[in-house]
């Protein structure tokens, strides 16, 4: 069997980023096995000939048995909790989802002889609010939420398993990923508000806050690129564009693409802990010849089309 015939294993592949990774694998002429419990994903996204889909716990016995006994081109883990607020409300849930699950995957790989590479989805939340811009791969980590702590702990376990047991693994620190199929976060929320009632769009802060917006197709490419070209020695990689977009610029781009003229109402205040400026640098990815490709101008067009087609504002 050639390497091209070896399937990928995508955990959490029915979700926002995971389903785009599945699409990319298919576009490359390759196959994948997807495991998702559908707590946040949709099976409708996986109706393709290159996909074998199983509704199951990504950290369960079926997956552990596969990892121990089968070879995969790469194992991509996007299963778990993906946002800060739920971790604040239920830190025990977050601990199990974002540390317990990847720990079981690492244990299965420690017992395995296949040496399939494991790429973990981490987050820029591990940096906390460092007060510097841009945030580089070597910026000191200081998480300020249970979510950031659990993601950092999973990264550290991966690094230790790589050193002690030779597990081939790396972690991806995602900045502000956006794009079609997302139903949370700033770009989606603003677009939804504009379509629901353009005459009264509430916006947190004063519009000068900025974010490093990574289109979901670039994020998907990063996972597969690291699996194939990374050192896989427990290292971490920022996935960021290196450019930030202000909230006002997001509103201008979205309103133009959606064809609406919103009446804005700025609150003047933001949620506690929200940084004024959030922009990353991806030096480690650049060293393995990976760069983001989708500009904000092109990205906003893609999500506007999706918002209009899916009627996301009323869902």
C-alpha positions as CSV (number, residue, x, y, z in Angstrom):
1,X,0.0,0.0,0.0
2,X,1.4,3.4,-1.0
3,X,1.4,6.3,1.5
4,X,-1.3,8.0,-0.6
5,X,-3.6,5.0,0.1
6,X,-3.2,5.3,3.9
7,X,-6.2,7.0,5.4
8,X,-6.2,10.1,7.7
9,X,-8.1,9.9,11.0
10,X,-9.9,13.1,11.8
11,X,-11.4,13.3,15.3
12,X,-14.1,16.0,15.5
13,X,-14.3,16.0,11.7
14,X,-18.0,17.0,11.6
15,X,-17.3,20.3,13.2
16,X,-16.3,23.7,11.8
17,X,-12.6,23.3,11.2
18,X,-12.7,19.5,11.1
19,X,-15.1,19.4,8.2
20,X,-12.9,21.7,6.2
21,X,-9.9,19.4,6.8
22,X,-12.1,16.5,5.6
23,X,-12.9,18.5,2.4
24,X,-9.2,19.2,1.8
25,X,-8.3,15.6,2.2
26,X,-10.9,14.7,-0.4
27,X,-9.6,17.5,-2.8
28,X,-6.1,15.9,-2.5
29,X,-7.5,12.6,-3.7
30,X,-7.0,10.9,-0.3
31,X,-9.3,9.2,2.2
32,X,-10.2,9.6,5.8
33,X,-12.0,8.1,8.7
34,X,-14.0,10.6,10.8
35,X,-15.1,10.1,14.4
36,X,-17.5,12.7,15.9
37,X,-20.2,12.5,18.6
38,X,-22.2,15.2,16.7
39,X,-22.5,17.3,19.9
40,X,-21.4,20.3,17.8
41,X,-21.0,19.0,14.3
42,X,-23.2,17.9,11.4
43,X,-23.2,14.6,9.6
44,X,-24.4,16.4,6.5
45,X,-20.9,17.8,6.0
46,X,-19.5,14.3,5.6
47,X,-21.5,12.9,2.7
48,X,-18.6,12.1,0.3
49,X,-17.0,8.9,-1.1
50,X,-13.7,9.6,0.5
51,X,-15.1,9.6,4.0
52,X,-15.9,6.8,6.5
53,X,-17.9,8.3,9.3
54,X,-18.5,6.9,12.8
55,X,-20.7,8.5,15.4
56,X,-18.6,7.8,18.6
57,X,-16.5,9.3,21.3
58,X,-13.2,10.4,19.9
59,X,-11.5,9.4,23.2
60,X,-13.2,6.0,23.4
61,X,-12.1,2.4,23.0
62,X,-12.8,2.1,19.3
63,X,-10.4,5.0,18.5
64,X,-7.8,3.8,20.9
65,X,-7.8,0.3,19.3
66,X,-7.4,1.8,15.8
67,X,-4.5,4.0,17.0
68,X,-2.8,1.0,18.6
69,X,-3.2,-1.4,15.7
70,X,-3.6,0.6,12.4
71,X,-1.4,3.1,10.6
72,X,-2.8,6.5,9.6
73,X,-1.2,9.1,7.4
74,X,-2.0,11.5,10.2
75,X,-4.3,11.8,13.2
76,X,-5.9,15.2,13.5
77,X,-7.6,15.9,16.8
78,X,-10.2,18.7,16.8
79,X,-12.5,17.0,19.3
80,X,-13.2,18.7,22.6
81,X,-14.4,22.0,23.8
82,X,-13.5,24.9,21.5
83,X,-14.4,28.1,23.4
84,X,-13.4,30.0,26.6
85,X,-16.9,30.8,28.1
86,X,-17.9,27.1,28.6
87,X,-14.7,26.5,30.4
88,X,-15.4,29.3,32.9
89,X,-18.9,27.9,33.5
90,X,-17.8,24.3,33.8
91,X,-14.0,23.9,34.3
92,X,-14.3,20.1,35.0
93,X,-16.0,19.5,31.7
94,X,-13.3,21.6,30.0
95,X,-10.5,19.6,31.7
96,X,-11.9,16.3,30.5
97,X,-12.6,17.5,27.0
98,X,-9.3,19.2,26.4
99,X,-6.8,17.3,28.5
100,X,-8.4,13.9,29.3
101,X,-9.2,13.1,25.7
102,X,-5.8,14.0,24.1
103,X,-4.1,12.2,27.0
104,X,-5.9,9.0,26.1
105,X,-4.8,9.4,22.5
106,X,-1.2,9.9,23.5
107,X,-1.4,6.8,25.7
108,X,-2.7,4.8,22.8
109,X,0.1,6.1,20.6
110,X,2.6,5.2,23.3
111,X,1.4,1.6,23.1
112,X,1.3,1.6,19.3
113,X,4.0,0.5,17.0
114,X,2.6,2.3,13.9
115,X,4.0,5.8,14.9
116,X,1.1,7.6,13.2
117,X,1.6,11.4,13.7
118,X,-0.9,13.2,16.0
119,X,-1.7,16.9,15.5
120,X,-3.5,18.5,18.4
121,X,-5.7,21.6,18.0
122,X,-4.6,24.1,20.6
123,X,-5.3,27.8,20.9
124,X,-3.7,31.2,21.2
125,X,-5.6,31.3,24.6
126,X,-2.5,29.7,26.1
127,X,-0.8,33.1,25.9
128,X,-3.4,34.8,28.1
129,X,-3.2,38.6,27.6
130,X,0.6,39.1,27.1
131,X,0.3,42.8,26.2
132,X,2.6,42.5,23.2
133,X,2.0,42.5,19.5
134,X,2.6,40.5,17.6
135,X,2.4,37.3,19.7
136,X,5.1,35.0,18.5
137,X,5.7,31.3,18.9
138,X,8.1,32.1,21.7
139,X,6.0,34.6,23.6
140,X,5.7,33.4,27.2
141,X,2.5,31.6,27.9
142,X,0.3,32.7,30.8
143,X,-3.3,31.4,30.3
144,X,-6.1,33.3,32.1
145,X,-9.0,30.9,31.6
146,X,-9.5,27.2,32.3
147,X,-9.7,26.7,28.5
148,X,-6.2,28.1,28.1
149,X,-4.9,26.0,30.9
150,X,-6.3,22.8,29.6
151,X,-4.9,23.4,26.1
152,X,-1.5,24.3,27.5
153,X,-1.5,21.1,29.6
154,X,-2.3,19.0,26.6
155,X,0.5,20.6,24.7
156,X,2.9,19.9,27.5
157,X,1.9,16.2,27.8
158,X,2.4,15.9,24.0
159,X,5.9,17.3,24.3
160,X,6.8,15.0,27.2
161,X,5.4,11.9,25.3
162,X,7.5,12.9,22.3
163,X,10.7,13.1,24.3
164,X,10.1,10.1,26.5
165,X,8.3,7.6,24.2
166,X,9.0,8.8,20.7
167,X,5.4,9.7,20.0
168,X,5.3,11.8,16.8
169,X,3.2,14.8,17.7
170,X,2.8,18.6,17.4
171,X,0.2,21.2,18.5
172,X,-1.4,24.0,16.5
173,X,-2.1,27.2,18.3
174,X,-5.0,28.8,16.4
175,X,-5.7,32.5,16.4
176,X,-9.2,33.9,15.3
177,X,-10.4,31.3,12.8
178,X,-13.5,32.3,10.8
179,X,-15.3,31.1,7.7
180,X,-18.3,29.2,6.4
181,X,-20.0,26.7,8.8
182,X,-18.9,28.7,11.9
183,X,-21.7,29.7,14.2
184,X,-19.9,31.6,16.9
185,X,-17.2,34.3,17.3
186,X,-17.0,37.9,16.2
187,X,-17.3,37.6,12.4
188,X,-20.2,35.3,12.5
189,X,-21.9,37.2,15.3
190,X,-21.7,40.6,13.5
191,X,-22.9,39.1,10.2
192,X,-25.8,37.5,11.9
193,X,-26.8,40.7,13.7
194,X,-26.7,42.7,10.4
195,X,-28.9,40.2,8.6
196,X,-31.3,39.9,11.6
197,X,-31.8,43.7,12.1
198,X,-29.5,46.1,10.3
199,X,-31.3,49.0,12.0
200,X,-29.9,48.1,15.4
201,X,-26.5,46.4,15.5
202,X,-25.0,46.3,19.0
203,X,-21.2,46.2,19.0
204,X,-19.0,45.7,22.0
205,X,-16.4,48.3,22.7
206,X,-15.7,51.2,20.4
207,X,-14.7,49.4,17.2
208,X,-11.0,49.9,17.5
209,X,-10.3,46.4,18.9
210,X,-8.5,44.2,16.4
211,X,-8.1,40.5,15.7
212,X,-5.8,38.3,13.6
213,X,-8.4,36.6,11.4
214,X,-7.4,33.3,9.9
215,X,-9.6,31.8,7.2
216,X,-10.7,28.3,7.9
217,X,-9.2,26.9,4.7
218,X,-5.8,28.2,5.8
219,X,-6.3,26.6,9.2
220,X,-7.2,23.3,7.6
221,X,-4.1,23.4,5.4
222,X,-1.9,24.0,8.4
223,X,-2.9,20.8,10.1
224,X,-2.1,18.6,7.1
225,X,1.1,20.6,6.4
226,X,2.4,20.1,9.9
227,X,1.6,16.4,9.8
228,X,3.6,16.0,6.7
229,X,6.4,18.5,7.2
230,X,6.7,19.3,10.9
231,X,9.5,17.9,13.1
232,X,6.8,16.1,15.2
233,X,8.9,16.3,18.3
234,X,6.2,17.8,20.5
235,X,6.6,21.4,19.1
236,X,3.9,24.0,18.8
237,X,3.0,26.3,15.9
238,X,1.1,29.5,15.8
239,X,-1.4,29.7,12.9
240,X,-1.8,33.4,12.3
241,X,-1.7,35.9,9.4
242,X,0.5,38.5,11.1
243,X,-2.1,41.2,10.3
244,X,-4.9,42.4,12.4
245,X,-8.3,43.7,11.3
246,X,-10.3,46.2,13.5
247,X,-13.9,45.6,14.4
248,X,-14.9,48.6,12.3
249,X,-13.0,47.1,9.4
250,X,-14.8,43.8,9.9
251,X,-18.2,45.7,9.9
252,X,-17.3,47.6,6.8
253,X,-16.3,44.5,4.9
254,X,-19.3,42.4,6.1
255,X,-21.9,45.1,5.4
256,X,-20.5,45.7,1.9
257,X,-20.4,41.9,1.1
258,X,-23.9,41.4,2.6
259,X,-25.4,44.5,0.9
260,X,-26.7,46.1,4.1
261,X,-26.2,49.5,5.7
262,X,-26.2,48.8,9.5
263,X,-27.0,51.3,12.2
264,X,-24.3,50.7,14.8
265,X,-24.6,51.0,18.6
266,X,-21.3,50.7,20.3
267,X,-21.4,49.8,24.0
268,X,-18.1,51.4,24.9
269,X,-17.1,48.4,27.0
270,X,-15.8,44.8,26.2
271,X,-16.0,41.6,28.1
272,X,-13.5,41.2,30.9
273,X,-10.3,39.8,29.6
274,X,-10.9,40.6,26.0
275,X,-7.6,42.2,24.7
276,X,-7.6,45.4,22.7
277,X,-5.3,44.0,20.0
278,X,-4.8,40.4,19.2
279,X,-2.3,39.6,16.4
280,X,0.1,36.7,16.0
281,X,3.3,35.8,14.2
282,X,3.8,32.4,12.7
283,X,7.6,32.1,12.5
284,X,7.8,28.4,13.1
285,X,5.3,27.6,10.3
286,X,7.3,29.8,8.0
287,X,10.3,27.7,8.7
288,X,8.6,24.7,7.2
289,X,7.4,26.7,4.2
290,X,3.8,27.3,5.2
291,X,2.0,30.7,4.8
292,X,-1.6,31.7,5.0
293,X,-3.1,32.5,1.6
294,X,-6.6,33.9,2.1
295,X,-6.8,37.7,2.6
296,X,-9.5,39.3,4.7
297,X,-10.9,40.9,1.5
298,X,-11.4,37.4,-0.1
299,X,-12.4,35.7,3.2
300,X,-15.2,38.1,4.0
301,X,-16.8,37.4,0.6
302,X,-16.8,33.7,1.3
303,X,-18.5,34.0,4.7
304,X,-21.0,36.5,3.4
305,X,-22.0,34.1,0.7
306,X,-22.4,31.4,3.2
307,X,-24.5,33.6,5.6
308,X,-26.8,34.5,2.8
309,X,-27.1,31.0,1.5
310,X,-27.6,29.2,4.8
311,X,-29.9,31.8,6.4
312,X,-27.6,31.7,9.4
313,X,-29.2,34.8,10.9
314,X,-32.4,33.0,11.8
315,X,-31.0,29.8,13.0
